[in-house]
Amino acid sequence: MLVDRVIAPYFETNCWVLATGVGQECVIVDPGIAKPNLVKDIIEKVSEHNLKPVGILITHGHLDHIFSVLPLTKQTPMRTFITGDDRFLLTDPTGAIDKGGVSEQLISAFGGDNFKEPDDVVEVKDFSHFEIAGLEIGAIFAPGHTKGSVIYTVDNQQLISGDVLFAGSIGRTDLPTGSASQMRKTLRERILTLPDDLNVLPGHGGQTTIAIERVRNPYLQDDFLNQNGR
């Protein structure tokens, strides 16, 4: 399997590119923020491997993960996969960010009226499976970072974890639609139940594995997972 990435200049969000191999169709994950957008960098990356983008997987609707969805699909028409709970953020990304924060300032600077749904949106279902670009994708709902966060397995080899799980850490839960209690439930029931040999492709930072995180990640240990609170 071919796995590569473009790192967006704002928030250093990983935009993963996955394909069965060079010269094949590919999926794009979480096209993030650049000025004017990340499209040029993504096209350069897929051209480097002679790939044809046919789908976009969105892990959640935060601005740094969806900013370039619309311009990318305008240049290369393809399906966009997202959960129903986070779909509204495609048109209103302010619905899950701090008012007056950096993300809202970026929306204002880049043009807040430019957010519209791409033409072809598919709402993924919990534990659903679908094939795209020759890859078998499994969707697992993972609320906590946002209400509609989702993680994706790819050919039972890779886990696209978005901002649910990082190497040594997890995503924040204090933004609108986030929930610390939901995150702990997700970590217990949706992350720790995954096979150790899954390679993890997070929304920020480097790759890891479920086996490594199970042992080393402080947020996957009982003293954190058994806390009470919102």
Secondary structure, DSSP 8 states (H G I E B T S, - for coil): -EEEEEE-TTTTBEEEEEESSTTSEEEEE-----SS-SHHHHHHHHHHTT-EEEEEE-S---HHHHTTHHHHHHHS--EEEEETTTGGGGT-GGGGS-TTSHHHHHHHHH-GGG----S-EEEE-TT-EEEETTEEEEEEE-TTSSTT-EEEEETTTEEEEETTEETTEE----STT--HHHHHHHIIIIITTS-TT-EEEESBS--EEHHHHHHH-GGGSHHHHT----
